[in-house]
């Protein structure tokens, strides 16, 4: 299941990690939770990278507009 947002993915990831740290996850659930954590980490990385690229593009456009305005 793909998370709806970075915030929800990060929240779920924190919950999984907390459960693991407390020992609340049984051995039967461990592999499932580690796999889910891996999926959430990948989702978060992709979201951060996409956001970084989007912000860079917006800043590039603003800079180009600013250069055009001063001409």
N, C-alpha and C positions, 0 to 999 in steps of 0.2 A: 504494500500500500504506500503510495507516494504521499508525503506530507503536503498539507495545503500551503504551508509557509515555512520560512526559515525559523521563525519563533517557535512554532509547534514542533518542528523537527528537533531543535535544540533542547526544548523542554522534555521531549520524550527521551532524548539521548541522556540528559542529566538524570532522569528517573531511572533508566537502565543502569547507569554507572553507580548511582546511589544504592540501588538494590544489590548490585554485585559487591560493592564495598562492605555493605552490612551483612553479606552472606545470605540474603533473602532469596536468592535464586538457587533452586536445586540443580543438581547435575543434569537432570533430564531437560531442563529449560536453558541451560547454559549455552549450548550451541545455537539455539534459536535466538537468544538474546544477543549473542556476539554477532551473529549474522545481521540482525536488525540494526545493531549499533553501527556496523560497517556500512550498511545502506544509508543510514541517517548521516553519517560522517561524509559520505560521498555526495549526498544531496546538499548538505551545507557547504561543502567545498565548491560545488558547481554553482550554487546560488551566490556565494561570495565572489567568485570569478566573474560571473555574468554581471553582477552589480558593479564590480570594479570596471569592467569594460564599458558598461552603460554610462557610468559617471565620467569616465575618461572621454567618451564620445561627446557627451553633453558639454563638458568643459572645452573641448576642441571646437565645437560649434560656437560657443559663446565667445571664445577667443577670436575666431574667424569673423564673427559679427562685429566684435569690438574693433578689429583691424579695419574693417570696411567702413565703419562709422567715422573713423578718424581721417579717412582719405579725402 
